[in-house]
């Protein structure tokens, strides 16, 4: 079986425009969330992590001289550009491009958008990114709700193990729009204060935005220092409800078991769980139930939503990248926003950032449509700091 | 990686006609999409009242799956190890426009969770998974055009990695009055080879 690695990576977010800066902010428990009162964007104030437009423009103009790009395209290009630069891999026929997003350029549907409606189609987004960097292959766009970002990584792995590509660049992104805010608000799932995953008085989610990119490769030379190997993955539907998670955590339990089976490790080997933890009553409760059914309740766990909010189709990749750095830095990052435990089953929420020898982590995600995803990653560089 | 897989049956819904393995099972001309799909639902003895709550894309996908799975004798009362790999061009744009319309006017603001939940293309896979108890992997891909090669590669990768027993693959597209569904089931035993040529041939049938 071909080993597949996650290597060079980047995060463009309100906490910085490269992974190291972002992770160092997380280390210092700095949140990108803030209260936003902008009636143009949404009729009531909301809590979100939003990328500063001026900084994005500055960063973008250093790589692109001309052309009209949407905000999301600028974020994605800025992020992917850094990873392509770092890897120095020529974009030949053996190099694939995967884009994960839930809503892409959905802001174009707004009647005030200066872009043509065609640009709102996700295929157009794929073409813009492909053409910008001159990839030889068409972009593969995956849009599978909130598991998209981590699903994209396993899709890349499959393309590599099938022998179709040697290297795959994955870029994921979603933006904060009235479209999304009004939708989650109609579900009464939107919190007006910073989210509190797994806490007793959690009040719902915050929507955030990021673009995140990673190189997925089978080449074990010239890997990034924080590179990880993908040991196993699993994805199972709840077959229960389109907008609510399963009460029993069935799909998530099955996903983790599938990933563990492929990884061929014991659950005792898992040092850390990077969970979904949106801060809604039902999601967090479902995860706690699933984790207990799996016997993983003592493994340190966090949700990173307290730093970025829920970044939809990008969240899975964003959190995977932070997990890679977590292993490399041998540091468990605090689950920001956590107060008193508020799920019915015990879980070991990380309340304070601490150093600890780490080797293997489990990333999980769940989303609308009943999707669940679990991937197990192992550190490559044993001589890390 | 060179194991052979097979296409056990295929279903298409286009031009106001539903066909299974190339033979027509229902046709009703001179109707707009939503009218047509409702008439087809009634005529095909689907008996799944949730259908009426679904958006157009999910109605299209679930009816195609119904025709295909009925032919395959898929038992709805037990777990079925069938992964779902769908694709289209327009994602959920049809429902996206509806949600956008509901927030366009500040004096007439009516976003609804019943519509918003369908602003994701993979919801139609969720609907199929619920109806047929598919606790399996699902992925929704967006391509400018139907991509037989991608579906072939991806279904093969799931089967050869031992992730699933069967894969329900296809294209479910809805944009205004333009619609098209083409689903086929990939299995480990059978007679018709799971090849790019056959996927394209049946797509054009």
Interface residues (C-beta under 8 A of the other chain):
Chain A: X43 X102 X103 X104 X106 X109 X110 X111 X120 X121 X122 X123 X126 X127 X138 X140 X141 X142 X143 X144 X145 X151 X155 X158 X159 X161 X162 X163 X164 X178 X179 X182 X183 X184 X185 X186 X187 X234 X235 X236 X237 X238 X239 X240 X241 X242 X243 X250 X251 X254 X258 X262 X368 X369 X370 X371
Chain B: X1 X84 X89 X90 X91 X93 X96 X97 X99 X100 X102 X103 X104 X106 X109 X111 X112 X113 X116 X117 X119 X120 X121 X122 X123 X125 X126 X127 X129 X130 X132 X133 X134 X135 X136 X137 X138 X139 X140 X141 X142 X143 X144 X150 X153 X154 X156 X157 X158 X160 X161 X163
